Amino acid sequence: MRRLDSLDPADAPAKSAELLGEIIGRHGSAGPMVTAMAHSPALLQGYLDLSRAMKRVKLSQALSEKVSLALQEWIGCALCLDAHTQAALKAGLSETDVSLARQGTSTDQREAALMAYAVRVLAEPASIRDEDVAELREHGWSDRIIADTVGLVALNLLTGSFNLVAGLEPAPAEQSTKEKPAHVH
């Protein structure tokens, strides 16, 4: 059930109205998450800035979507899972790749290590040790990728948490066609 209403630019605080106007001008519309975030100009600005910045990560689009699927499965945001599933398929991932990503793994050992690290950063960041970072490096991941992954975790936590608090869910037709696997921790 929706708990935060979407705002039209005319009803939003001044800074949010400006930001919504820019989004609508560029894309023709603004989605339910963004229009609900408009209640908080600071949150909306922070989300937009972080989202734009994270488009410059060194991860491929396909791997970024795999990581996001693993994170959103853990967070439990159906709207995010739906969006990242669509994006993953558009990026060329198979249904099997998507299913494995939602379980926090991959057929590629390097990717599986990075995805497991991302979920640990989300769920228990204090558990990350020197050995964990060394293992990522042994898999060939650079410090930039290790750092970029923390940013991807932050973005997914922000969007997933916001959507859950706001009560935003996929349209019923979309939701009923997707079986949700067991929650992975």
C-alpha positions in Angstrom: 0.0 0.0 0.0 1.3 3.4 -1.0 2.3 5.5 2.0 3.9 8.6 0.3 2.0 10.3 -2.5 3.6 11.4 -5.7 4.0 15.2 -6.1 3.4 17.2 -9.2 6.0 20.0 -9.7 3.3 22.5 -8.8 2.7 20.9 -5.4 6.3 20.2 -4.6 8.7 22.3 -2.5 10.6 24.9 -4.7 13.8 22.9 -5.2 12.0 19.7 -5.8 9.7 21.4 -8.3 12.8 22.6 -10.2 14.4 19.2 -10.2 11.1 17.5 -11.3 10.8 20.1 -14.1 14.3 19.2 -15.3 13.6 15.5 -15.3 10.2 15.9 -17.0 11.8 18.2 -19.6 14.5 15.6 -20.4 12.5 12.4 -20.1 8.9 13.5 -20.6 7.9 12.2 -17.2 9.2 11.3 -13.8 8.6 7.9 -12.2 6.8 7.2 -8.9 9.9 6.9 -6.8 11.2 10.3 -7.9 7.9 12.1 -7.6 7.5 10.6 -4.1 11.1 11.6 -3.2 10.0 15.2 -4.1 8.7 15.6 -0.6 12.3 16.0 0.5 14.3 18.3 -1.8 17.6 17.2 -0.1 16.8 13.5 -0.6 15.8 14.0 -4.3 18.9 16.1 -5.0 21.1 13.5 -3.2 19.5 10.6 -5.1 19.9 12.3 -8.5 23.5 13.2 -7.9 24.4 9.8 -6.6 22.6 8.1 -9.5 24.3 10.2 -12.1 27.7 9.6 -10.5 27.2 5.9 -10.3 26.6 5.7 -14.1 30.4 6.3 -14.3 31.4 3.2 -12.4 34.0 0.9 -14.1 31.6 -2.1 -13.9 29.9 -3.3 -17.0 26.2 -2.6 -17.2 25.5 -6.3 -17.1 27.6 -6.8 -13.9 26.2 -3.7 -12.3 22.7 -5.1 -12.8 23.8 -8.5 -11.4 25.1 -6.7 -8.3 21.9 -4.7 -8.0 19.8 -7.8 -8.3 21.7 -9.5 -5.5 21.4 -6.4 -3.3 17.7 -5.8 -4.0 16.9 -9.4 -3.3 18.4 -9.0 0.1 16.7 -5.6 0.7 13.4 -7.0 -0.5 12.2 -4.2 -2.8 9.9 -5.7 -5.5 9.8 -2.5 -7.5 13.7 -2.4 -7.7 13.9 -6.1 -8.5 11.4 -5.6 -11.3 13.4 -2.6 -12.7 16.8 -4.3 -12.4 15.4 -7.5 -13.9 14.2 -5.6 -17.0 17.5 -3.7 -17.2 19.5 -6.9 -16.8 17.6 -8.6 -19.7 18.0 -5.4 -21.8 21.8 -5.6 -21.0 21.9 -9.1 -22.5 21.7 -11.3 -19.4 19.8 -14.5 -19.6 16.9 -15.6 -17.3 19.4 -18.0 -15.7 21.9 -15.1 -15.1 19.1 -13.1 -13.5 18.0 -16.0 -11.3 21.6 -16.6 -10.1 22.2 -12.9 -9.5 19.0 -12.8 -7.3 20.6 -15.6 -5.3 23.8 -13.6 -5.0 26.0 -15.6 -7.3 27.1 -16.1 -10.8 28.6 -18.9 -13.0 31.7 -16.6 -13.2 33.8 -17.0 -10.0 35.1 -13.5 -10.2 31.6 -12.0 -10.5 30.4 -14.2 -7.7 33.1 -13.0 -5.4 32.3 -9.3 -6.1 28.5 -10.0 -5.6 29.2 -11.7 -2.3 31.3 -8.7 -1.2 28.5 -6.3 -2.2 25.9 -8.1 -0.2 28.3 -8.2 2.8 28.9 -4.5 2.5 25.1 -4.0 2.6 24.4 -6.5 5.4 27.4 -6.5 7.6 30.1 -3.9 6.6 32.0 -4.3 9.8 32.8 -7.9 8.8 34.9 -6.8 5.9 38.6 -7.6 6.7 41.9 -7.2 5.0 41.7 -10.7 3.7 38.4 -10.0 2.0 39.9 -7.1 0.0 43.0 -9.1 -0.8 40.7 -11.9 -2.1 38.9 -9.4 -4.4 42.3 -8.3 -5.7 43.3 -11.9 -6.3 40.2 -12.2 -8.5 41.5 -9.2 -10.5 39.3 -6.5 -9.0 40.9 -3.1 -8.8 40.6 -0.7 -5.8 38.4 1.4 -8.1 36.0 -1.5 -8.6 36.0 -2.3 -4.9 35.2 1.3 -4.1 32.6 1.7 -6.9 30.8 -1.4 -5.5 30.4 0.4 -2.2 28.7 3.3 -4.1 26.5 0.8 -5.9 25.5 -0.6 -2.5 24.7 2.9 -1.2 22.5 3.7 -4.2 20.6 0.4 -4.0 20.1 0.8 -0.3 18.7 4.3 -0.8 16.3 3.3 -3.6 15.2 0.0 -2.1 14.7 1.5 1.4 12.8 4.5 0.0 10.5 2.4 -2.1 9.7 0.1 0.8 9.0 3.0 3.2 6.9 4.9 0.5 5.0 1.7 -0.2 5.9 1.7 -3.9 5.4 -1.7 -5.7 5.3 -2.9 -9.3 2.0 -2.8 -11.1 -0.1 -5.9 -10.0 0.1 -7.5 -13.5 3.9 -7.3 -13.4 4.1 -8.5 -9.8 1.9 -11.5 -10.4 4.0 -12.8 -13.3 7.2 -12.9 -11.4 7.7 -15.6 -8.8 9.9 -14.3 -5.9 12.6 -16.7 -4.8 13.5 -17.2 -1.2 15.2 -14.2 0.4 19.0 -14.6 0.3 21.1 -13.3 3.1 
